[in-house]
Structures are given as structure tokens and as C-alpha cells.
Amino acid sequence: MGLARRSLLISAVLHHCRLLNTKLKLLISIKQSIMPNALVAIRKKKSVIILAYIILKSAVLLQNTRLDPTCISLLSIERSLSMIKKDCNMPQFAILGSPPLFSVPLHVNAPNTLNRKGFEQYIAPMFESGWLSNSGPLVQRLEDKLADYLNVKNCVVFCNGTSAMSLVISSLGLKGEVILPSFNFISTAHTLMQHGIKPIFCDIDPSGNICVEECERLISSDTSAIIATHLWGQPCAIEALEKIAKNNNIHLLFDAAHAFSCSYKGRPIGSFGDAEVFSFHATKSFHTFEGGAITTNNNVLADKLRKVKNFGFIGYDKTECVGTNAKMTEVCAAMGLANLDNIKDTLCRSQSNFEAYKVNLLMIPGIDLLQYDNTQSHNFHYIVTNIDEKLTGFSRDQLIKILHAENIIARKYFSPGNHMMEPYKTLSLQKIENFTVTDRLAKSILLLPGGPMVTLMQISEICQLLKKIIANRDQYDLMQSLLN
Ligand SMILES: Cc1ncc(COP(=O)(O)O)c(C=O)c1O
């Protein structure tokens, strides 16, 4: 900070402090002289208290920058403040210095550790056999069980979803341009770039999935595929995309990272397009610590994938093609088997958690919960809300700051859209497109802790807190300057 700015800041703080001191003294004297009626008077002065807090924060800042905070008696201000805040029955928010609602951080999708016993049973024989990797019995069993569960001919598991995506891109020989939604996890765009393929970003429809009309418009003579994401597990417009792919003789892949246990027209996600790519990352509705899978009805593609994920080997010391190491370990497969055994319980918990949010959030105007199609199977893993700034009085980002202070680690998700992230923003690989819906959702989507690990009590506390924050929005003109 420059000298001029520092001295300006100091004089501003000192000025406010003088004002504040007078006001605090006034409040305290009222309180002492005409109790209990004083409380009414004090309540009217809530904004003074918030102002005091801002000044207190500025003073702390000054102290941290090792400037001489002469004349600022932090302790006395703090003591007076906490006394008045208590008497005024002022809402106690962590962003204003109160203790957080939760003592440990509550993440959006805490890893599912419900079937620890099952996991331990699976790994015991692994230690006996000493077979820890290289397509061992647990990996083979997991692949068979997943293919069965997803009703697809082949399931090939990998060390993570990104490696799986990379290998299906190379195995299908994609090149030139590939169309994908901009409102997406960044991994697919990066993977395309690593293969020398131009990612062509497409806007989404209001559901969050790729906009079919835009997608069709973006097809060029260089397009080799569409990679569409089933966002939050909601199936894309699969038939329309299949038609576009067929008419243009291009490949169609689905990023099904969010869509385990979801269905489209009664058929499980996993057997559509040329192939579907799952992520089994720890935060997903079904996980293997880290991991991923490709599911496909194309046997030739599946055989190729099995080779390329293992250096191209087709036997001891014999390779057939270029390959890499993208194998899943046995311990990860054990986690997958344990989670698959417990899938009904997991889905049931996630659904009742979703229903609890649905009931609780209904009363809060401006926080709209994304609903899932109840005619289809769904994993209910993501608690996706849309924040209406006009109704709540808060921007999505302000709410996130307030919630983080309470140890509720709410998340934005895909903000900004891929087209606004580096290196894509600077590279400008495509002519300027309209990303109206992407930009809007990237600004307003807020995810709350969901999945099977959050408890109904925690959900109730989160929703009550949200209600309290929004009900007290009139006090936030001053608080917002603290947030900005
Ligand atoms: C939509 C989407 N696609 C791809 C991935 C990448 O998967 P992985 O982390 O397993 O590499 C993720 C997240 O992890 C994701 O959310």
C-alpha cells in the first residue's frame, strides 16, 4: 500500500473511531441509566454496531500492517461491542466475528465412507494374495458388476475420469474440433488441447445441459465429435444429439461424471452414444477414492481401451499399440465394490437429504432448488440452488462468503464458464459466441452440502441460517462494504 493511501486510511479510521467512541459511549450510558427500556433504543442502533465492526476490522488490518494504531483501543471497542451485540439480540453471524455454526467444514459432497466394514472385508484377501494392481480380481469383479448395474456390454475402469476421457478420445481417433458445453468441469477442454484438438465451446439450455440448437450450428467440416455432459446427473437431450451425430457422421460421447444411477427414458445412463465416461472421484455419488470408467456397447472400442490403459500390452513383453498407464488399483476397486453393495442405502440417504432441502428452502424466497425429473432414477447427489439477488438481497458470491465463515463450504461450480478460463479466454479459439445462459448460471448457481453424508439436522441448521441471513438483509448495507 502506498504512503498516501496508508495515511488516508489511517485518518479515515481515526475519524470513524472518534465518531464511534462517542456513539458507543452514548449507547452504554443509555443502557446503564434507563434499563430495560434502553434495549429498544439500542436495537435501533444496530447499524452503529455494524459500523463499529467495520472500524474494528480496519483497525486490525492496520495492526497487521504494523502501523502504529495509536488512539485505537481495540480491546475496549471489542468488549463494548460484544456486550451491546448480546443485549440487542443481534443475529450472530460468523462473518461478523461470532463463532461459526459448524466447528468443522461441511463440504458440498463429502466422500461416502458408509460401508467401511465392507471395504475392509474386500481388501483382506488382497493382502493374502499380494495382487495389488494390473487388472486383479477386484478390478475384474468391479467391471463385471458395473456393466451389469448399468446394463451395458462393457465397463472398463481407469485410475480417474480424466485419463478415461483422454484414452477414449485417442482410441476413437478424434481430431480437428470437438464441441462441448462451456458450463463444464475444465478437464475435458484441457484433455482435448493435449491431443491437439480445438475445443469448441457451446452455450447451454436453462437446465444446464448443452443447447442442442447451438450445438448443431457449431458443427463444421472439422468437427469430429460432440462431448456432452449430463450435468448434475440430468440426462442430456440424448436422442436429438444422436440424430445430429448421425447426420454429420461424427462421434458422440457423454461425460457421465455426475450421472451414476441416473436414467433416461427408463434406461440407465451408461450405454448411450459411442461411449460414456464416468468419474469415480471421492466426491461423486459412486466413488473408488479416485477412479473412472468408460462404458460402451462397442466391443472393439472396449478391447482397445483395455490395451491402451496398460501400455498397449497384449501379453508379457508384447505391445500392440501406443499406450499409457491408466489402470485402477485393487484397493480402489475394493472401495467401488463396497460402495456398490451399499448403493441402495446411499441413494436413499441422498434422496431424503434432497427432500429435506426441498421442504426447508421452499420458505426462502430467492433461493430456488433445482428439481430433478421424478419419472426417472436419479442420484440426488447435488443440491443445486439458483440465487436471485433481487429477492435475497445478496449476490451469490456474497452468500458464499457468509456461508464459508460459518464452515459451510458452499460452492459456485463452473464459474466462470470454460470460455472465460485460461488459456481459452486468451487463445480465443473460436469466433465470439453468445454464452448468455452459461454466463448467467455461472453467476447465480450455488451448491449446498448434499449427498449421503450430510445429516438431516445439519440441513435444517443450514436452512435456518439461510433464512436468518436473508431476514436480516436490511442490516447489510453496511455489512456489504465489509464483504466487498
Ligand atoms: C463433469 C466432470 N467431468 C469430468 C471430471 C473429471 O473426473 P476426474 O476427477 O475423475 O478426473 C469431473 C470431476 O471430477 C467432473 O465433474
The ligand as an ORCA input file, in Angstrom:
! r2SCAN-3c Opt
* xyz 0 1
  C     -18.320    -33.141    -15.122
  C     -16.963    -33.694    -14.793
  N     -16.220    -34.233    -15.776
  C     -15.006    -34.742    -15.529
  C     -14.464    -34.741    -14.261
  C     -13.077    -35.275    -14.069
  O     -13.059    -36.520    -13.410
  P     -11.805    -36.979    -12.564
  O     -11.647    -36.050    -11.406
  O     -12.152    -38.370    -12.110
  O     -10.614    -36.981    -13.440
  C     -15.207    -34.189    -13.204
  C     -14.774    -34.099    -11.829
  O     -14.056    -34.642    -11.173
  C     -16.492    -33.658    -13.476
  O     -17.254    -33.116    -12.512
*
